[in-house]
Amino acid sequence: MWETRITKMLGMKYPIIQGAFGGFGTVDFAVAVSEAGGLGMISAVTMRTPERLRQELRRAKSMTDKPFAVNLTLMGDPHLEQMREVIIEEGGVPVVETAAARADKHGRRLQEAGIKWIHKVATVRHAVAAERQGADAVVIVGLEGAGFKSTLQIPTMVTIPWAVRLLKVPVIAAGGIADARGFMAALAMGAEAVYMGTAFMATRECPISERHKLSMAQADPTEPKYRERCLAPPKSEELAKVMAERGSLPEDQWLLRLERVMLKDSPEVPDFSSEDEVEEEILRSLPGSLAVGVIDKVPTVKELIDEIIGGAEAIRRRWSLL
């Protein structure tokens, strides 16, 4: 009933994809999403080392026969190419996601190994470039989404139909989607799947503090920490400063500084002394998207997906009556 080009390409039941989480995209979290009918996303950078990634991929394959994805972080991962090769060597991963920076070198290598390559972008212009470079599908994040910000980003409701008009590869919608209405709206605009970050953060399986999950369930999207993180552009003076540093720093260091500015943080990376401090920094930087406006509880992953699909089926029945 919910078959799209993305579900056929990747083999999952529903066109619902878990967003990538650099600090907490764990195997257990991703497997829960895949087992519930979506596509779970393991973040390679969360594993810290290629050998740990290898161990965790083997554990994931022992836990589920459902498809799952791996995100390769192009910014700030000193083991990027080794992580990519571990994914290829281990097999059993149908799709890898990249984001933010140009990634066709990695995409081609993955595709040669029979792995689909999805690239995530913030603008239609970059989506067109990713298609030209050979991506099998693109995720486009509207302005309502959290995370990396572009000065050219516009809202999801304009971005997705515009992209669908221009692209031949499947488009995956992201940015402010967290319930059945958002899911159906994305499909109606031509997207072939939705990509949700904040909605999955506010689930029981997500390995962040219960305090933060509850804060999202009780949040008002007009609060500055949500509204300004999503809608305000990066600071122009900080962006100009970092752009001027390109070529004078190692590429991975420069990309990490650029990412922090795009997240509207100081380009200086803090020196953390504990895992708790790392989590606090991640949650401060990514408190959630404007999707908090439709989040009012902390369900299990299965409850979230079942509620979205059940609500979407009810909407379809109502449309058919009309």
N, C-alpha and C positions, 0 to 999 in steps of 0.2 A: 504493500500500500504506500510506503514511503520511499520507493525506489527513485533514485536520481543518478546522474552520472557519477557523483561522488560515492554513493553507497555501492554502486556496481564496480567502480574502480578499486575501492579499498576493502569491500567485503563486510561492512558493518550493517547492522539492522536498520538503524535510524540515522538520518543526516545531521547528527549532533557531534561536534568535536570539542574536546576539552582543550582549553588554552594552555600555552606553555608557561611554566612558572620556574624561573631561574633558581630560586632558593629552595623550592619545595615540590618540584615535579617528580615525585617518587614513583617507584614501581607499584606499590600497594594502591596508591591513589589512582594511577592510570588504569590498572587492572580492574578496579571497581567500576570505572566508567565503561570500559570495554565489555565487561560482564553484563552491564545493564543495557547494552545495545548501542552505545555510542562508540566513539573512537578515543581511547585514553591516550595521553601524551606524556611520555617520559622525557625529562629534560636532562640531556647528557651532562651539562655543566654542574648539575646537582650532585653528580657522582664523583666530582673532583678529579678522578684519574681514569685513564683508559681501562686499567685492569678492574677497577671497581665497576665501571660501566659494563664490562664483559660479564662479570658475576651477576649483576642485576638483570641484564638481558636474559641470561640463562634462567634466572629465578622467575622472571615474568613469563617466559615460555612454559615453565613448569606449572604456573598458576592458572593459565587460561589458554584456550585454543582460539580465542577471538582475536581479531586484528588490533594492533596498537601501533602508535607512531612514536618517533623520537624527534625531539627538537635539538638542532645543533646551533649553539650560540655563536654567532660570528664575531661578537664583541667581547673581548676580555677573557676568552678561554684559551689558555696557553697550549692546550692539547688538542686543538680543533681537528687537525688532520688525522691524528691518531684515533680520536673519538670516531671520526667518520669511517676509518678503516676497520675499527672494531665492529661497528654496525654491519658492515659488509661481510666481514669474516664470520660473524655469528649467525647470520641469516635469520629468516623468520620475521623480519620487520618489513611490512609492505610499503611504508611511506616515511619519509623524513621531511621535516619542516625546517626551513631557514627563514631568516627575517632581517629586515633593516638594511644591511649592506648588500652589495652585488654578490651573488652566490653561484653564478653559472658554472664556475670551475668545480665546485662541490656537487652541484646538481648533475652535471654530465657524468661525473665519476659514479655517483649513486645510480643513475639511470643505466649505465653500462653494466652494473651489477644486478639489474632487474628491479630496482627500488624506485618507486614513484617519488617525484620531487615536488613539494608544495612550497611556494615562497609567500611570505606574509609582508604586506606593504601598508602604507598609510594613505596613499594617493592613487588615483586612477592612472596618472602618468607613469608611476613606477610599476603598476600592474601590467600596463602595456609593454613596458621594457622587460618585465619578467617573462611574459609570454614570448616575446621575441627571442629571449635568451634560452627558451626551451622548457620552462616550468610546465608541469603537467596540470597544475591548478594554482589559483592564487587565493589567498585570504586577504580581504581588504577591510581595514579597521576604520570605521567612521569616527568622527570627532567625539562621540559619546563614550568611546572606549578608554580604558586606562592604558598606562605604559608609554612606550616611545611615541613622541609627538612630532609631527611635521608642521612647519609653518603654512603648508598648503592644504592641510587636512580639512575636510568638510563633513557635514553630518551623514550618517549612515543612509538615511532615506533618499538622499540625492546621489551619494556615491555608488550604491549598488546598482540601481537601474542604468546609470550612466556607464558603469563598467560593463554590464551585461550587453549593452548596445555595441560596445567596441571590441570585446574579447570573444574568441572562439573557445578557449579553455574554460573549464568550470570555475565559477566564482563562488567563494565561500564568504558569507557575511559575518562581520563582527562589529561590536561597538554598541553597548547598551541593551543587548538581547539577553533575556533571562526567564522568559515565560512563554506560554503557548501563543499569545498574541504576537509577540516579537518574532517567534519562530515562523508563524504563518505569514507575517508581513514580509519577512526575508524571502521566503519561497515565492510569494506573490510577486516580489520585485525581480525575480529571476535567479536568485541565488540557488545553488544546488546543495547547500548545507549551511548550518550556522556554527559559529565558533564562539564559545562562551568561556570567559575567564572568571569574572566576579561571581556569576551564578554557581560555579563549581567551588570557588573559594568558600562560599557559605554553605558547605555541606559537611556532614559529620566526618567523612573520610579525609577531608583536607587536613594535612599535618601542620596547621597553624593554630594559634591559641584560640580557645573557645571565646575568650573576651573579644577578639577581633571579629569572629564570626557573628557574635551577637550584636556588635556595634554596626555591622553591615545590615543585619535584619531590622535594626531599629533606626537606621539612618534616614535622613532627609536629603535627597539629591541636590537641594539648593545650598547645603552646607558648603562653605568655602573649600574645605579639604577635598571634596568631590568635584564641585563645580569648577574651581580654578585649575585643579589638576587636569581635568578633561578639556575644558574649553579655552583656557588661556594659552597663548603661544609661548614657546621658550623665550627666555630673556635674550633680547637681541645682542646686548653687549657681551654676554657670556658666550653666545653662539659664535659671534665674530672672533672673539679671542681664541676659542678652541679651533675654529677653522683655520686661523692663521698659524696654528702650531703644526698643521699637517706637513709631514716630511721632516720635521725636526725631532719627532718622537717615534719609537717603534710603532708599527701599525696597530698592534693589539692594544697598546697603552692609549694611543690616540683615539681609537674607536671606543674604548671604555669611557674616556673623558667626554667624547661626543654624546654617547648614550646618556650619561648622567645629566648633561645640559639639556638634552631633549626631554628628559624626565623632570626638568626644572629643578634639579639639585645643583649643588656646587660641583664643579668638575673634579675637585680633589676627592679621592677615594678614602673614606675613613679607615683607620687602623683598628680592626675589631679584636677584642681580647677574649670573646666568648661566643658560643653559638646563639645565646639569647640576644646578644647585641646585633648579630647578623640578622636574626628574624625581625627585631624591632626596626632595623634600617629598611629591610625589604617592605615591611608593612607600612612604614611611614612613607616610603617612596611610592608604593602602590596600594593605597587604602581601598581601592575598588573603583569601579566605573559608575556612570550614571544609572547603570542597571540596578543599583541599590533602591531605586524608586519602586521596583516591583518585587523586591525581596522582603519577605516579612517573617521568615522562619529559617531554621537550620535543619533541612531534611537529610536523609541519606542520599547518596548519588542515585540509587535506583528510584527512590521516591521522586526526586527532581525530574528525572527523565520520564518516568511513567506519568507524572502530572503534566508535563509539557505535551507528550503524545496524546494523552487522554483529552486534554483541553483542545488540542489541535483537531482531533477527530470530532469533537463536539462542534467546533467552528465550521468544519467541512459539512457536517450534517445540516447545520443552520443555513449555510450558503446554498446547499442543494434544495432546501425547502423554498428559499427565495427565488 
